[in-house]
Amino acid sequence: MNEFMKAMEFRHACKLFDDKKKIPKKEMNVILEAGRLSPSSFGLEPWHFLVIENVKIKEALRIACWDQPQVTTSSHFVVLLSRKAKFFKEGSEYLDESFGRKAKDEKTLKNAEKAFSNFVKKDLGTDVKNWAKMQVYIAGANMMSAAAFIGIDSCPMEGFNAKALRKALIKNVPPFDNKSYGIACAIAFGYGVDKRHDKIRWSLEKITTFVK
Ligand SMILES: Cc1cc2nc3c(=O)[nH]c(=O)nc-3n(C[C@H](O)[C@H](O)[C@H](O)COP(=O)(O)O)c2cc1C
């Protein structure tokens, strides 16, 4: 098996971490970089990662996360935020800035914004809020794969009460900008001490149709 597939097998939704073991900064950066380098629709990177190491803050958030022990035993608890819809309105500062990184002049910039705006109005099968969240999940998946590649366990988490977690972030995490970001999901990272469970998956035949 190649190294990447070994990592895919290694990754499991870890239920308990060793709360004495910290992920070194360099390795945490590898995980976050994998998130940063992820693809996103129109390259708009609608994400922000809150990386929480503080034990007291993790305790405060755990209650909102169905009291799951992964939150407090993790080395780093990452809340993946998604930008709110206001950032994606035609002519917004964020669109100007984002498309401006590639556009060589004003006309190309405006065309890019128009194309994105048309996509949202005519072609997108969901609202912008959901669209943004979908991008954030891609970043999260890449972070977990990168973590597994360097022997670090993770647990993706949607098991939280969104309202309660938002309130807990507002109260305990001052840099959280509630007006600009919603919560997409969370991922706990650390070194697992739980018993690894077997992978339960449908066969490739069942979930794949090759069309020639
Ligand atoms: C978006 C998402 C949210 C999840 N939320 C939780 C969670 O809150 N708590 C938990 O223990 N596992 C959670 N899981 C893990 C899944 O239950 C797990 O990935 C699935 O059962 C397959 O097991 P495996 O990842 O160990 O192979 C979540 C997975 C995803 C993708």
Ligand as a Chemical Component Dictionary entry (heavy atoms), coordinates in Angstrom:
data_LIG
# 
_chem_comp.id                   LIG 
_chem_comp.type                 NON-POLYMER 
_chem_comp.pdbx_formal_charge   0 
_chem_comp.three_letter_code    LIG 
# 
loop_
_chem_comp_atom.comp_id 
_chem_comp_atom.atom_id 
_chem_comp_atom.alt_atom_id 
_chem_comp_atom.type_symbol 
_chem_comp_atom.charge 
_chem_comp_atom.model_Cartn_x 
_chem_comp_atom.model_Cartn_y 
_chem_comp_atom.model_Cartn_z 
_chem_comp_atom.pdbx_ordinal 
LIG C1  C1  C 0 -19.102 16.016 9.253  1  
LIG C2  C2  C 0 -18.846 14.943 10.240 2  
LIG C3  C3  C 0 -19.250 15.099 11.552 3  
LIG C4  C4  C 0 -18.968 14.137 12.513 4  
LIG N1  N1  N 0 -19.286 14.361 13.822 5  
LIG C5  C5  C 0 -18.855 13.498 14.757 6  
LIG C6  C6  C 0 -19.012 13.775 16.141 7  
LIG O1  O1  O 0 -19.540 14.807 16.538 8  
LIG N2  N2  N 0 -18.538 12.881 17.036 9  
LIG C7  C7  C 0 -17.909 11.722 16.654 10 
LIG O2  O2  O 0 -17.495 10.950 17.526 11 
LIG N3  N3  N 0 -17.764 11.427 15.350 12 
LIG C8  C8  C 0 -18.202 12.279 14.409 13 
LIG N4  N4  N 0 -18.015 11.994 13.081 14 
LIG C9  C9  C 0 -17.307 10.754 12.716 15 
LIG C10 C10 C 0 -18.146 9.725  11.967 16 
LIG O3  O3  O 0 -19.085 9.155  12.820 17 
LIG C11 C11 C 0 -17.173 8.708  11.374 18 
LIG O4  O4  O 0 -16.328 9.355  10.466 19 
LIG C12 C12 C 0 -17.873 7.543  10.684 20 
LIG O5  O5  O 0 -18.650 6.826  11.583 21 
LIG C13 C13 C 0 -16.857 6.586  10.038 22 
LIG O6  O6  O 0 -15.888 6.167  10.951 23 
LIG P1  P1  P 0 -14.329 6.423  10.722 24 
LIG O7  O7  O 0 -14.158 7.863  10.382 25 
LIG O8  O8  O 0 -13.691 6.078  12.048 26 
LIG O9  O9  O 0 -13.867 5.533  9.623  27 
LIG C14 C14 C 0 -18.311 12.936 12.120 28 
LIG C15 C15 C 0 -17.930 12.786 10.779 29 
LIG C16 C16 C 0 -18.160 13.775 9.863  30 
LIG C17 C17 C 0 -17.664 13.593 8.458  31 
# 
loop_
_chem_comp_bond.comp_id 
_chem_comp_bond.atom_id_1 
_chem_comp_bond.atom_id_2 
_chem_comp_bond.value_order 
_chem_comp_bond.pdbx_ordinal 
LIG C1  C2  SING 1  
LIG C2  C3  SING 2  
LIG C2  C16 DOUB 3  
LIG C3  C4  DOUB 4  
LIG C4  N1  SING 5  
LIG C4  C14 SING 6  
LIG N1  C5  DOUB 7  
LIG C5  C6  SING 8  
LIG C5  C8  SING 9  
LIG C6  O1  DOUB 10 
LIG C6  N2  SING 11 
LIG N2  C7  SING 12 
LIG C7  O2  DOUB 13 
LIG C7  N3  SING 14 
LIG N3  C8  DOUB 15 
LIG C8  N4  SING 16 
LIG N4  C9  SING 17 
LIG N4  C14 SING 18 
LIG C9  C10 SING 19 
LIG C10 O3  SING 20 
LIG C10 C11 SING 21 
LIG C11 O4  SING 22 
LIG C11 C12 SING 23 
LIG C12 O5  SING 24 
LIG C12 C13 SING 25 
LIG C13 O6  SING 26 
LIG O6  P1  SING 27 
LIG P1  O7  DOUB 28 
LIG P1  O8  SING 29 
LIG P1  O9  SING 30 
LIG C14 C15 DOUB 31 
LIG C15 C16 SING 32 
LIG C16 C17 SING 33 
# 
